[in-house]
């Protein structure tokens, strides 16, 4: 075989291996994305369409004022998430909440809705008082509670660079 | 006055950068030595001006000059000195200034150390560096001026976010930026080579040390960030597949691939066009990372305060840099001389497979990171892609790569035999099988996954050892002669060995911690006892403590092994009054094989306090492994044959010693003219 032909053949092999690998990766991605996607929902969304049982969700909104109650066992907290609309969802979380978790503050929780109560195993709160998680900001805008440019509806807003916090069980 | 001086130096640097991005390019095209000399001087001048500018900002922070808006929002007169200094880059404006300072430092370094680079290539590299500088300096001057005054000046500042007042985070951004920006040099070399229409072994030899330096810094920067998240955020995890983490991980994967493909270009003159593309991709991913972190398009747990205007600016910069360089690639790459021939089973073949796996893995991370954006744009559906996705796609792609990692360095260039390879690796195979069996037997849960991960680590470690032993087995067979050879192996061989060993150790740490960590969450009263991983932890109570700029509740948790007290841990909850923020400080007891990690929470009405107690086996191996990887990078960088400016001398130095490592360096082709 001439050198040029051999070279072409070898290059073809390399391309084929590359394509095969991409195929495997695509298959992995497609199967994984099916099972692992988590949808973002607000209390309004949940009222409109009850999620399937066992479906993992991200529930976001504002922590309602005076709604945070520590439970009897000392490690579980119950609170209510609202989005400015008529609907609210009660959430329970077992563990240590992130440092910046506060009433009136934007929050994103991840977990499962069981009998109308959202059992969260992850709570994300931003470590910047002025910052609103993007999904929460969009949801609030949809409800007409908050407009871009207004200060975020949070207690004592001070602009600062921020790193985030999150708590996991 | 000094502040205005800093601002002025910043604007001057922009003007110099504009000159630097045009004149050396013209000089290279017209073969005008004076314009080329201007490029070098401009690179030094830009670095000096940005150095002055950065020094002025640092001065404002150190002296707590509260007439500067940035100092007011990020500093406080009571803050410890270390954090006054790290506060300079603990915010958007200052960190961008550090970014361009490092960029200019690399440009200046190319001008200073590239003495034996062909004049035209060097001019073009400096020109491209100048262009990147113009983009980012414009960004700073127009949207993020760090020197803005605030009048009337307040009496004191608002303090730095308490989470950032931490030694791990003081050094995390500088190393991360050294890595991100270091890749700009590889990018500039790639673009310059495309303009020249020539990529050869010499080109790869010049690119490799810069990539190696960037890779080492990036590795250290990512590890520092992960370490910080582990002990400071207080939830015991070290990697969350968060968009901001992925933003630093993708350039790392691309840089790792580039590091390996550049070897093939250098030694065998093959994979040239792919290597150029990788260099472009690696830096493009760094730019994209900057965009993701600063624009807030993706929800991240670690995000800077974001500003849509800035996001759009960076997106435009990203579009110009990526679009421009890829268009140039599409236009010029077909003209590159195709390179040498090799068999599929060979060192080159192994490195090619390494590149394919790393590139595909990087692509899956990219897809997972950007998927929420795509879904929102296409289907108007808000979704998040979390760790399960990345674990299900990334890990299966890494396993074959790790299996190959042990064998790759032992394969010969051009061709290698599988049977000989397996014969040489038989001891490693036995060790791996033994390790897998032990784990299967010992592990109580997830035994198969744990065995797989540990066996992969042992396999690579055994492979690395086999390779080193084989390289220094002497004919006389005496131990002394063998040891002598071992220590005289080229440093790049040691670099490879340490780099791979570090990865193996990290892999074992990740596997064991992910599968076998245990924790207890409880509401504790003083005197409560908890059993965790064979220890007894006793919650003793909480006492108040004062810090320089915070008040603290300090918990005391005693650790007993049997009846003997082996440690006392003191997790804290700190309250920073200036920012009105509480932070959780974990207390960690690290030994070689495990971490005991404890956090205290708030007190409830009955006087109980939430405590979280974690047993994290092998987590310290993540940090050991990373340090070994970085050491490998640094050692390899110090190899004479790779050192900048040494290729000609190194030819003499390596003559007659070639059997120890890679084939002889070969004559340096006179590139350029």
Interface residues (C-beta under 8 A of the other chain):
Chain A: X3 X6 X7 X10 X13 X14 X17 X18 X21 X22 X25 X28 X29 X31 X32 X33 X35 X36 X37 X38 X39 X40 X58 X70 X73 X74 X75 X94 X95 X96 X97 X99 X100 X108 X110 X124 X126 X127 X128 X130 X131 X133 X134 X135 X138 X156 X158 X159 X160 X161 X162 X163 X164 X165 X166 X167 X168 X169
Chain B: X73 X74 X90 X91 X92 X158 X160 X161 X163 X164 X169 X233 X234 X235 X236 X237 X240 X296 X297 X298 X299 X300 X301 X302 X303 X304 X305 X306 X338 X341 X342 X343 X344 X352 X353 X356 X357 X360 X361 X363 X364 X367 X368 X371 X381 X382 X383 X384 X385 X386 X388 X389 X392 X393 X396 X397 X521 X522 X523 X579 X580 X581 X582 X583 X584 X599 X601 X604 X605 X606 X608 X610 X612
